[in-house]
Amino acid sequence: MRRGRAPFMTSRLPVPTNNARHTLVLVSDDATFVEGARSSLSAVPDYAVIHMPVAEALRNGCTFDLSLLILDLGTGDPLRQDALLGFRRSVPNVPLLAVSDALPPDLMRRVVQLNPADWLQQPVPGRALLESVRKALSEGRAQTSEVVAFVSASGGAGATSLSVAAATALAAAAGEPDAVFLADLDFASGACGLYLDHEKDFDLTDLIRDPARVDLELLSLIKTDHDAGYDMLSVRDREVQVSDVSEALVGRLLDMVAYRYGQVLIDIPTYPTRWADGVLAHADHVVLVCERTVPSLKRACERARRLRERGRAPERLHVLVNKSPTGLLSTGVPTKDVIQLFDVEDVRFVPYERSLFQEALNRGEAAYSINAKAASMRRLTGLLDDLFAPRANPSGKTRDRRVLALPVGGQKALPS
């Protein structure tokens, strides 16, 4: 295992020169983990990170003020040293986060003896590390963010309109600021900002070149505070090329958003990107939006199958068949056939209310703001109730869950 930076004595630990409120001590010999942890934690201005090699920490202990200890145990070798318990006794009241590879039961028992606030298994995503640190530092239990990604199976399916309406509905239910965030990842057009008449141009050149520049302060500069009660990231760079935006940049942005907000909605662009699969893999839920037409359903089935092959649990994958005709004389693929196409547990149909969504676009508002009681909005809020429930509305009463999932049958091929 590679060593980190050159060791230093505890008495000569550098004192943070910024205005950070929390000093985090990172004990590790894995240079890759140290670099990744520093990158994630440095995005929070309140955190000052100090690194100690394992041998130095076990030999000298911690005799200085610190807010949190992050202990990288690697494959478990430090757990076999008696000095580790002495090291822990030097900071008995300091929250400890244990990080390691998968360990056998006897070593996991030693981890428990360290009384950690949390244990994370390598590799540790930046979002998971940030959330664990936030929980450990908070006086009470911090709320873990819930991330839901909306993705269109085909152009014009309506995922952007539905994600905008969903953000508005969640903000109304939350009844408090800084609870909901809408992240528009279409940097070429900024579609959410366009739909809501909140267009914001931003030069992404420096961030594309150096994603590590993204931190909470930068996020506060580029986000928009919407009057409906949620915050939104929807910027447009006319010169940006799709291939220029890296997974590191998108991941860094979403780590900051998930750290700051409890309910996060992501609008994934329809065109292919090299980072979309990674975002969908780490989202808590994926809402696949398609139309009730053969081409759109075909694409939706392909996307759902790829997500399942890459480990997406069926209960975390939801299909919204948007713009569904209603009435006895409605046309399109029969409902029972649509249900049988998807090997998922949740297929829902959103009625086609063209005038509502046209009015929303023309007024620069979310459809939910215009008519929250419309059939399409009731179907959408039913999904949100299931993804984020239990939630409270502004009056403080728990909202009833609306379970609108239809029964799912076996796989059936679409006609060609």
C-alpha positions in Angstrom: 0.0 0.0 0.0 1.4 3.4 -0.9 2.3 5.8 1.7 0.7 9.3 2.0 2.7 12.5 2.4 5.8 12.6 4.5 5.1 11.9 8.2 5.2 14.6 10.7 5.2 14.8 14.5 2.0 15.5 16.3 3.5 18.6 18.0 4.3 20.0 14.6 0.9 19.6 13.0 0.0 22.5 10.7 -2.6 24.9 12.1 -5.4 25.7 9.5 -5.1 29.2 8.3 -8.6 29.5 7.0 -11.8 30.1 8.9 -12.8 26.4 9.1 -15.0 25.5 12.0 -14.1 21.8 12.0 -10.6 20.2 12.0 -10.8 16.7 10.5 -7.8 14.4 11.0 -7.4 11.8 8.3 -5.3 8.8 9.3 -4.3 6.7 6.3 -1.4 5.2 4.4 -3.4 5.0 1.1 -2.4 7.9 -1.0 -5.3 7.3 -3.4 -7.9 7.4 -0.6 -6.2 10.5 1.0 -6.3 12.4 -2.3 -10.0 11.5 -2.9 -11.0 12.3 0.6 -9.2 15.6 0.6 -10.8 16.5 -2.7 -14.3 15.8 -1.4 -13.9 17.4 2.0 -12.1 20.5 0.7 -15.2 21.5 -1.1 -16.8 22.4 2.3 -15.3 25.6 3.6 -16.1 24.6 7.2 -13.7 21.7 7.0 -9.9 21.8 7.4 -8.3 18.4 6.7 -5.0 17.2 8.3 -3.4 14.0 7.2 -1.5 11.6 9.5 0.2 8.4 8.4 -0.9 5.4 10.5 2.4 4.7 12.2 2.7 8.3 13.4 -0.8 8.3 14.7 -0.4 5.0 16.6 3.0 6.2 18.0 2.1 9.7 19.1 -1.7 9.7 19.5 -3.7 12.9 19.1 -2.9 15.7 21.6 -4.5 18.6 19.8 -8.0 19.8 19.2 -9.9 18.1 16.5 -13.6 17.7 15.5 -13.5 14.4 13.8 -11.2 11.4 13.2 -11.3 9.5 9.9 -9.4 6.2 10.4 -8.5 4.2 7.3 -7.9 0.6 8.4 -7.1 -0.8 4.9 -7.1 -4.6 4.9 -7.2 -4.6 8.7 -3.6 -4.6 9.7 -3.9 -1.7 12.2 -6.6 -3.7 14.0 -4.1 -6.3 15.0 -1.9 -3.8 16.8 -2.6 -3.1 20.5 -1.5 0.5 20.0 -4.7 1.1 18.1 -6.9 1.0 21.2 -4.5 3.3 23.0 -4.7 5.7 20.1 -8.5 5.7 20.3 -8.3 6.3 24.1 -6.3 9.5 23.4 -9.4 11.0 21.8 -12.3 9.1 23.5 -14.9 11.8 22.9 -14.1 12.6 19.3 -16.4 11.1 16.7 -14.6 8.4 14.6 -15.3 7.2 11.1 -13.8 3.9 10.3 -12.9 3.1 6.7 -11.6 -0.3 5.5 -11.9 -3.0 2.9 -14.3 -5.9 3.6 -13.2 -7.5 6.9 -13.7 -10.9 8.5 -15.9 -11.1 11.6 -13.1 -11.1 14.1 -11.7 -7.9 12.8 -15.1 -6.3 12.5 -15.5 -7.0 16.2 -12.4 -4.9 16.8 -13.8 -2.1 14.7 -16.9 -2.1 16.9 -14.6 -1.8 20.0 -13.3 1.5 18.6 -16.9 2.8 19.0 -17.1 4.4 15.5 -19.9 6.8 14.5 -19.9 5.0 11.2 -18.1 2.4 9.1 -17.6 2.8 5.4 -16.3 0.1 3.0 -13.8 1.0 0.3 -14.1 2.3 -2.3 -15.9 5.2 -0.6 -17.9 7.6 -2.9 -17.4 11.3 -2.1 -21.1 11.7 -1.4 -21.1 8.9 1.2 -18.1 10.3 2.9 -19.6 13.8 3.1 -22.9 12.6 4.4 -21.1 10.4 7.1 -19.0 13.4 8.2 -22.0 15.6 8.3 -23.9 13.1 10.5 -21.0 12.6 12.9 -20.4 16.4 13.3 -24.1 17.3 13.8 -25.5 17.4 17.3 -28.6 15.5 16.2 -29.0 13.0 13.4 -28.5 14.7 10.1 -30.9 13.9 7.3 -29.5 11.8 4.5 -30.2 13.1 1.0 -32.5 11.3 -1.3 -31.5 11.6 -5.0 -34.0 10.9 -7.8 -33.0 11.1 -11.4 -35.5 11.8 -14.2 -34.4 10.6 -17.6 -36.3 10.7 -20.9 -36.3 7.5 -23.0 -36.7 9.6 -26.1 -36.8 13.2 -27.1 -40.0 15.0 -26.2 -41.1 12.4 -23.6 -41.5 15.2 -21.0 -38.9 14.3 -18.3 -37.9 18.0 -18.0 -41.5 19.2 -17.5 -42.1 16.5 -15.0 -38.9 17.1 -13.0 -39.7 20.9 -12.8 -43.3 20.1 -11.6 -41.8 17.5 -9.1 -39.4 20.1 -7.6 -42.3 22.6 -7.2 -44.5 19.9 -5.5 -41.7 18.8 -3.2 -40.9 22.4 -2.2 -44.6 23.1 -1.4 -44.8 19.9 0.7 -41.5 20.8 2.6 -42.7 24.2 3.5 -39.1 25.4 4.3 -36.2 26.8 2.3 -33.0 24.9 1.3 -34.8 21.5 1.3 -35.2 20.7 -2.4 -32.7 21.1 -5.2 -33.3 20.6 -9.0 -30.1 19.8 -10.9 -30.3 20.3 -14.7 -27.4 18.5 -16.2 -28.0 19.7 -19.8 -25.2 22.3 -19.8 -25.6 22.9 -23.5 -29.2 24.2 -23.4 -30.1 24.7 -19.7 -33.6 23.3 -20.4 -35.0 23.7 -16.9 -34.0 27.3 -16.8 -35.5 27.9 -20.2 -38.8 26.3 -19.2 -39.0 28.4 -16.1 -37.8 31.7 -17.6 -34.7 31.6 -15.4 -32.0 31.3 -18.0 -28.5 31.7 -16.7 -25.3 31.7 -18.9 -22.1 30.5 -17.3 -18.7 29.8 -18.7 -17.8 26.3 -17.7 -14.2 26.4 -19.1 -12.4 26.7 -15.8 -14.6 24.0 -14.1 -14.1 21.6 -17.0 -10.4 22.1 -16.7 -10.3 21.8 -12.9 -13.4 20.1 -11.4 -11.8 20.4 -7.9 -12.7 24.1 -8.0 -16.4 23.1 -7.3 -17.2 23.7 -3.7 -20.2 24.9 -1.7 -19.3 28.6 -2.2 -19.2 28.1 -6.0 -22.5 26.2 -5.9 -24.1 29.2 -4.1 -22.9 31.5 -6.9 -24.2 29.4 -9.8 -27.5 28.1 -8.4 -30.8 30.0 -8.8 -33.2 30.5 -5.9 -36.7 29.8 -7.4 -39.7 31.6 -6.1 -41.5 28.3 -5.7 -39.2 27.5 -2.7 -36.5 25.3 -4.2 -33.0 25.9 -5.5 -31.9 25.0 -9.0 -28.8 24.5 -11.0 -29.5 25.2 -14.7 -26.8 27.0 -16.6 -26.0 27.2 -20.2 -22.6 27.4 -21.9 -23.1 28.0 -25.6 -19.6 26.9 -26.4 -19.5 23.7 -24.3 -19.1 20.3 -26.1 -20.8 17.3 -24.7 -17.5 15.4 -24.6 -15.8 18.2 -22.6 -17.9 17.6 -19.5 -16.3 14.9 -17.4 -17.7 12.5 -14.9 -15.5 14.1 -12.3 -17.1 17.5 -12.8 -20.7 16.1 -12.7 -19.9 14.0 -9.7 -18.3 16.9 -7.8 -21.4 19.1 -8.5 -23.8 16.4 -7.3 -21.7 15.6 -4.2 -22.0 19.2 -3.1 -25.8 19.3 -3.9 -26.4 16.0 -2.0 -24.4 17.3 0.9 -26.4 20.5 1.2 -30.0 19.4 0.3 -32.2 16.6 1.6 -34.3 16.1 -1.6 -32.4 16.2 -4.9 -34.0 15.9 -8.4 -31.8 15.4 -11.4 -32.8 16.0 -15.0 -30.6 13.9 -17.2 -30.3 15.1 -20.9 -31.6 12.8 -23.6 -28.4 12.7 -25.6 -25.7 10.2 -24.6 -22.9 11.3 -22.3 -20.0 9.4 -20.8 -21.2 10.2 -17.2 -24.9 9.5 -17.3 -24.6 5.8 -16.5 -22.5 6.7 -13.4 -25.1 9.2 -12.2 -27.9 6.8 -12.6 -26.0 4.0 -10.9 -25.5 6.2 -7.7 -29.0 7.8 -7.7 -31.4 6.4 -5.1 -34.2 6.1 -7.6 -34.4 6.4 -11.4 -37.6 7.6 -13.0 -37.7 6.6 -16.7 -40.1 8.8 -18.7 -41.4 7.6 -22.0 -44.4 8.2 -24.3 -47.1 5.7 -25.1 -45.7 5.1 -28.6 -43.9 2.1 -30.0 -40.5 3.9 -30.6 -40.5 5.5 -27.2 -41.4 2.3 -25.4 -38.7 0.4 -27.3 -36.1 2.9 -26.1 -37.5 2.8 -22.6 -37.2 -1.0 -22.5 -33.6 -0.8 -23.7 -32.7 1.7 -21.1 -34.4 -0.2 -18.3 -32.7 -3.4 -19.4 -29.3 -1.7 -19.3 -29.9 -0.3 -15.9 -31.0 -3.7 -14.6 -27.9 -5.4 -16.1 -25.7 -2.8 -14.3 -27.2 -3.6 -10.9 -30.2 -1.3 -10.6 -32.6 -3.0 -8.2 -36.1 -3.3 -9.7 -37.7 -1.5 -6.8 -35.5 1.5 -7.4 -36.5 1.8 -11.1 -39.8 3.5 -11.9 -41.4 4.0 -15.3 -43.7 6.9 -16.1 -45.6 6.5 -19.3 -46.3 10.1 -20.1 -48.9 11.7 -22.3 -51.1 8.7 -22.1 -54.4 9.0 -23.9 -57.5 8.7 -21.8 -61.1 7.8 -22.5 -62.9 4.8 -24.0 -61.8 5.6 -27.5 -58.2 6.3 -26.7 -55.5 4.9 -29.0 -52.0 3.6 -28.5 -50.4 0.5 -27.1 -52.8 -1.3 -24.7 -52.1 -0.8 -21.0 -51.7 -4.5 -20.2 -49.1 -4.8 -23.0 -47.2 -1.8 -21.8 -47.1 -3.2 -18.3 -45.7 -6.6 -19.5 -42.9 -4.9 -21.3 -41.0 -3.7 -18.3 -39.3 -6.0 -15.8 -39.8 -3.5 -13.0 -42.2 -3.3 -10.1 -43.6 0.2 -10.7 -45.2 1.3 -14.0 -47.4 4.4 -13.9 -49.4 6.3 -16.5 -49.6 10.1 -16.7 -52.6 11.4 -18.5 -52.1 13.6 -21.5 -53.1 17.2 -20.5 -51.7 19.2 -23.4 -53.3 22.5 -22.5 -51.9 22.4 -19.0 -48.3 21.9 -20.1 -48.6 24.3 -23.0 -49.8 27.0 -20.6 -47.0 26.2 -18.2 -44.4 26.6 -20.9 -45.9 29.8 -22.2 -46.0 31.3 -18.7 -42.6 30.0 -17.6 -44.0 28.1 -14.7 -44.3 24.5 -13.5 -47.5 22.7 -14.4 -48.0 22.0 -10.6 -48.1 25.7 -9.9 -50.9 26.2 -12.4 -53.1 23.3 -11.4 -51.8 21.0 -8.6 -55.1 19.1 -8.7 -54.8 18.1 -12.4 -54.9 14.4 -13.0 -51.3 14.4 -14.3 -50.1 16.2 -11.2 -51.9 13.9 -8.9 -50.2 10.9 -10.6 -46.8 12.7 -10.3 -47.3 13.6 -6.6 -48.4 10.0 -6.0 -45.0 8.9 -7.2 -43.2 11.5 -5.1 -45.2 10.4 -2.0 -43.8 6.9 -2.5 -40.2 8.0 -3.2 -40.0 10.5 -0.3 -42.7 9.5 2.1 -43.4 10.1 4.8 -43.4 13.8 4.2 -45.4 16.6 5.8 -47.3 19.3 4.0 -47.0 23.0 5.1 -49.8 22.5 7.6 -47.7 19.9 9.4 -50.0 16.9 8.6 -48.5 13.8 7.1 -49.6 13.4 3.5 -51.5 10.2 2.5 -49.5 7.9 0.3 -51.1 7.4 -3.1 -50.0 4.0 -4.4 -50.7 4.1 -8.1 -48.4 1.3 -9.3 -50.0 -1.1 -11.7 -49.4 -4.8 -11.6 -46.5 -6.0 -13.6 -46.5 -9.1 -15.8 -43.9 -11.0 -17.7 -41.6 -9.6 -20.4 -43.2 -9.2 -23.8 -41.6 -7.9 -27.0 -43.0 -4.9 -28.8 -44.1 -5.4 -32.3 -41.5 -4.2 -34.8 
